Amino acid sequence: AGEAMSLGEAAVRHNLAACLLSLGQAAPQPDSGSVEEALGHLQRASGVYRSQLPPSSPSALALRRSLARCHLRARDPEEAVAVLEPALRMMELGAPTVQELGKMHLLLGRARLMQKEVQKSRRHFEWVLSHPAVADSLSEAERLAAEDLVHRGSALDEDAKAKVQDPA
């Protein structure tokens, strides 16, 4: 039980957590058990990734996105922001793809919206919508909800908030 986990085992846990989140996403109500299980796998993998991978590695950044998605599913936007903001700053120092940055901005926009920080949320959604490669990857519901937020701001109704889904 106290054995050190290998990088390969950590990657398997990361993938298992992503599967749990995807399965839970299809359910009408989030399954708190699968979210908690996914979070446990991600937290264990996170320790290994931190000790064995550079923080700016694609795998480490993907794990942060997965952690943030998990926190958002658990209705904990504060934890999601705590995971995403340093990751976004780190990415901006490197040479990330627009799609990678877009995933971070979309998640941060959702987290800030859950925190009722409409202006901060709006900035992230504006970034997403201003980059066609990212905006084109959104579902129709995500795009409409993001446009609604950008154009109407604080007048956003609950339906528009609910339409901003997890990115792939």
N, C-alpha and C positions, 0 to 999 in steps of 0.2 A: 504493500500500500504506500510505503514511503519512498518507493523507487522514483528516480528522476525520469521525467517524460522526455522522449526524444522529439526532435523537430518533426519527424514524420508522424508520430502519434499526435502531436499538437495540431498538425495540419488536418488529420482525420477528425479530431474533435471540432475544429473550425468548420469543416465541411458538414459534419453531423448537425452542428448548431444551425447552419444555413438551411439545411433540409427541414429541421424542426420549425424554423421560422416560416419557411415557404409553405409547409403543410398547414400551419396555424393560420396563415394569411388567407387560405381558401375557406376557412371556417367562418360562419356568420359572427360568432363571438370569439374574441381571442381566448385561447386556452392558456390560463395562467401557468398550468403545470408544464406545458411545452415551452413557454417563454422562460420559466425559471430553469428548466433543464438546459435549454440553449444557453442561457446566461452562465450557468455553471461550467459548461464545456468551454465557452469563450473565455471565461476568467482563467481557467486552468491553462488554456492554450496561450493566453496573453503573457503569462509569466515566462513561458518557454520562448515565445517570440521576442520578448524584451531582452532576454539573456543571450539569444543566439542570432538575432537578425538586426540589421540597422533599422532605426525607427522609420526611416523613409522608404524602406523596401516595400514593393507592391503587396506582399503578403501581410506585412505589419499594418499597412494602411487599410487593406481589405478587412482585416480583423477589427480595426477600429470602426469601420462602417458597420460591420455586423453587430458589434457591441452597441453602437448607437441605435441601430434598428431595433435591437432587443429592448433597450431602455425606452424607446418610443412606444413599442408594443405594450410595455409594462406601465405606460402612462407616467414615465419619469423623465420629462424633458430636461431637467437640470443635469442629470447624469449624462444624457446624450450630448448636451452642449459641452460638458466637461471633457468628453472624449473627442468630440469633433473639432472644436476650435483649435487646440494645439496641432491636430493632424492637418487641418487646412493650412495653418501657418507653415508647417513643415513642408507640405506639398508645394506651396507657393515659392519656396526657396529653391526647389528643384526644377525639373522639367516635366511636370505631369501633363497628361493629355487633357484636352478640354472635357472629355467625357468623365475622367476621373475627378476633376474639379467640380463638374456639374453634379455628380452624385453627392459630394460633400455639401455643396451649396443647397441642394434640394433637401437633404436631411436636416441641415441647420435651419432652413426656412420652416420646415415642419416643426422642429423643436421650438423655435422662437414663437411660432404661431400657437403652439400648445401652452406656452408661457404667457400668452396674450401680449407679446412684445411685437406688435404689428409692424412698426417701422423697421425693426431689425429683420423681421421675417420678409417684409417687402423687398429689402435690399438683396436678400439671397434669391428670391424668386425673380427679381429683375435681372440678376446676373444670369440665371438659368435661361430666361426667355430671350436674352440678348445674344445668346450663343446658339445659332441654328443647329449645330451638331448635337447639342444637349436637348434643346427644345423639341427637336424632331423625335427624340427617343422617349418622350413622355407619352403616357396614354392620353387619350382624348380628355378623360375626366381630370387628370393631373394638369394638363395644359390649361383647360378652362378654369380650373380652380386657381392656378397660379396667375393667370391673366386677370381673373376677378379680383384677387388680392391686390395686384399691382394697380389696377384701374380704380377700384372702389375703396381700397384701404380699410379703414376701421369699420366701414359699413358691411363688412363681410358677414354673411349669415352662416349658421351652423352647417347647412348643407354643403356650402363651398369648402368649409374646413374639412369636412369628412371625406371629400373627394380627393384630397391630396394623399395619394397612396405611397407605399414603399417603392423606391426604385428597384430595378432588378438587381 
